[in-house]
Amino acid sequence: MVKDIVKYSGLFVLLILLQIFILNNIQLSGYINPYLYVLFILLLPYEIAGWALLIVGLLTGLTIDTFMNTYGMHSSATIFLAFLRPYMLRMLADREDVDKKGNPSLSGNGFVWFLKYVSILVFAHHLMLFFIEAFSFSTFFSTLWRTLLSSVTTTIFIFIAMLLFDKKQ
């Protein structure tokens, strides 16, 4: 239990620092913004309670909002991500995967499953984030294009991180 708290706390700090000091400085023509910090919510254990997942989503978003001066945009998007995660796990995962202890991972669930899981949830997060940022449907296609490009980039970054740091690979 304590070992898991230390592990997830370290992951949280690492991903937040990467996001703030490195990835926030990557913007290609204003359309591509990688947000690797969402990996923290995606890698939480299967058995985390729904209320705890929402609180973790809120705290993650508030941390990013604090450093980026975005006033709740990331908090809203990460709470939305945390809300959707259990439904996606039920829809994509076998009952055996969810029943066993652990967390979703590339090595534990396989490439195709993890690609679906990450792609859908990252796209949902980015869609919410960028539409809150635009706060208008007048730029619908531009915002959708930005969401798609940033989602693909974030998914690539997540897979690179998983290949580098997943111990079972």
C-alpha positions in Angstrom: 0.0 0.0 0.0 2.7 2.5 1.1 4.9 1.3 -1.8 2.0 2.1 -4.3 1.5 5.6 -2.8 5.2 6.4 -3.2 5.2 5.0 -6.7 2.2 7.0 -7.8 3.3 10.1 -6.0 6.7 9.9 -7.9 4.9 9.3 -11.2 2.7 12.4 -10.5 5.6 14.6 -9.7 7.6 13.4 -12.7 4.8 13.8 -15.2 3.8 17.3 -13.8 7.5 18.5 -14.0 7.8 17.1 -17.6 4.7 18.8 -18.6 5.5 22.2 -17.0 9.2 22.5 -17.9 9.4 20.6 -21.2 6.2 19.8 -22.9 4.5 23.2 -22.3 7.3 24.7 -24.4 6.4 22.5 -27.4 3.9 24.1 -29.6 3.9 23.4 -33.3 2.1 26.2 -35.2 -0.4 26.5 -32.3 -2.1 23.2 -33.2 -0.1 20.6 -31.5 0.1 20.6 -27.7 1.2 17.3 -26.1 -0.3 16.8 -22.6 1.6 13.8 -21.1 0.3 14.5 -17.6 -2.9 12.6 -18.5 -0.9 9.4 -18.3 -1.1 9.6 -14.6 -4.8 9.2 -14.5 -4.7 6.5 -17.2 -2.2 4.4 -15.2 -4.1 4.4 -11.9 -5.1 1.0 -10.6 -8.2 -0.8 -11.8 -9.6 -1.0 -8.3 -9.5 2.7 -7.4 -12.8 4.0 -6.1 -14.8 6.3 -8.4 -14.8 9.2 -5.9 -11.0 8.9 -5.4 -10.5 8.9 -9.1 -12.5 12.1 -9.5 -10.5 13.7 -6.7 -7.2 12.7 -8.2 -8.4 14.1 -11.6 -9.3 17.4 -9.9 -6.0 17.6 -8.1 -4.1 16.8 -11.2 -6.0 19.4 -13.2 -5.6 22.0 -10.5 -1.9 21.5 -10.4 -1.6 22.0 -14.1 -4.0 25.0 -14.0 -1.9 26.6 -11.2 1.3 26.4 -13.3 -0.3 27.3 -16.6 -2.7 30.0 -15.4 -5.6 28.4 -17.2 -8.2 28.9 -14.5 -9.9 25.5 -14.4 -9.7 24.4 -18.0 -7.4 21.5 -17.2 -9.3 20.7 -14.1 -12.5 20.3 -16.1 -10.9 18.2 -18.7 -9.2 15.9 -16.2 -12.3 15.4 -14.2 -14.1 14.5 -17.4 -11.3 12.0 -18.2 -11.5 10.5 -14.7 -15.3 10.2 -15.1 -15.0 8.4 -18.4 -12.2 6.1 -17.4 -14.2 3.4 -15.5 -16.7 3.2 -18.4 -13.9 2.7 -20.9 -12.4 0.1 -18.7 -15.7 -1.8 -18.5 -16.2 -1.5 -22.3 -12.7 -2.5 -23.3 -11.3 -4.8 -20.6 -12.0 -8.4 -20.0 -13.5 -9.2 -16.6 -10.4 -11.1 -15.7 -8.2 -8.0 -16.3 -10.3 -5.8 -14.1 -10.7 -8.4 -11.4 -6.9 -8.9 -11.0 -5.0 -6.3 -9.1 -2.9 -3.9 -11.0 -3.3 -1.2 -13.5 -3.8 -0.8 -17.3 -0.5 -1.0 -19.0 1.0 -1.7 -22.4 2.7 -4.9 -21.3 -0.2 -6.2 -19.2 -3.0 -5.6 -21.7 -1.3 -5.7 -25.1 -0.6 -3.0 -27.8 -4.0 -3.0 -29.5 -6.0 -2.8 -26.2 -3.8 -0.1 -24.8 -3.9 1.9 -28.0 -7.7 1.9 -28.0 -7.8 2.8 -24.3 -5.3 5.6 -24.5 -6.6 7.0 -27.9 -10.2 7.2 -26.8 -9.6 8.8 -23.4 -6.9 11.2 -24.6 -9.2 12.3 -27.5 -12.0 12.9 -25.0 -9.8 14.9 -22.7 -8.4 17.0 -25.5 -11.8 17.6 -27.0 -13.1 18.9 -23.7 -10.0 21.0 -23.0 -9.8 22.7 -26.4 -13.6 23.4 -26.6 -13.5 24.9 -23.1 -10.5 27.0 -24.3 -12.2 28.1 -27.5 -15.5 28.5 -25.7 -17.3 28.8 -29.0 -18.5 26.5 -31.8 -17.7 29.1 -34.4 -14.2 27.6 -34.7 -15.5 24.0 -34.6 -13.4 22.5 -37.3 -10.3 24.3 -36.3 -10.7 23.1 -32.7 -11.5 19.6 -33.9 -8.4 19.6 -36.0 -6.3 20.8 -33.1 -7.8 18.1 -30.9 -7.0 15.4 -33.4 -3.4 16.5 -33.9 -2.7 17.0 -30.2 -4.3 13.6 -29.4 -2.1 11.8 -31.8 1.0 13.6 -30.5 0.0 12.9 -26.9 -0.7 9.2 -27.7 2.7 8.9 -29.3 4.4 10.5 -26.3 2.5 8.1 -24.0 3.6 5.1 -26.0 7.2 6.3 -25.9 7.0 6.8 -22.2 5.5 3.3 -21.7 8.2 1.7 -23.8 10.9 3.4 -21.8 9.5 2.9 -18.3 7.3 -0.1 -18.4 9.3 -2.7 -16.5 7.7 -5.8 -18.1 8.6 -4.8 -21.6 
